Amino acid sequence: MLSKPDEFAAFRTGSRFRTGPLMNVRVRRSGLSGVRFGLATGKELGGAVERNRVRRQLRAAIRALTPRLVPGFDVLIVARKASTGVTGAEITDALTNLLAATGAVGALAESARTKATG
């Protein structure tokens, strides 16, 4: 996970940006062998209970997408107010569509296919 302020600040330049009704996504190349995520849930979402619920749903969506993620990206997800009143499946669908539009999601990763068949 991305957690340091300078890691979040790096998205200001050299990142691809996609927006949807539930969230905004910024993606940039990291050159690492995995994918790192950062979550931003501001106070406009509501109280701590609502913000934590959205973060849990986003982390669950990330876990569901893990086999399809293309390595070498840093991803910043900024939740919007509309994400507080939706189901986890809707968040997963929205995140999948936005990441696919940036190129960070592809077909099943080779390692996931190997585990499934072998």
Secondary structure as GFF3:
##gff-version 3
##sequence-region A 1 118
A	DSSP	alpha_helix	5	9	.	.	.	ID=ss1
A	DSSP	three_ten_helix	10	12	.	.	.	ID=ss2
A	DSSP	beta_strand	16	19	.	.	.	ID=ss3
A	DSSP	beta_strand	23	29	.	.	.	ID=ss4
A	DSSP	beta_strand	35	40	.	.	.	ID=ss5
A	DSSP	three_ten_helix	43	45	.	.	.	ID=ss6
A	DSSP	alpha_helix	48	65	.	.	.	ID=ss7
A	DSSP	three_ten_helix	66	68	.	.	.	ID=ss8
A	DSSP	beta_strand	73	79	.	.	.	ID=ss9
A	DSSP	three_ten_helix	81	85	.	.	.	ID=ss10
A	DSSP	alpha_helix	88	102	.	.	.	ID=ss11
A	DSSP	alpha_helix	110	117	.	.	.	ID=ss12
###
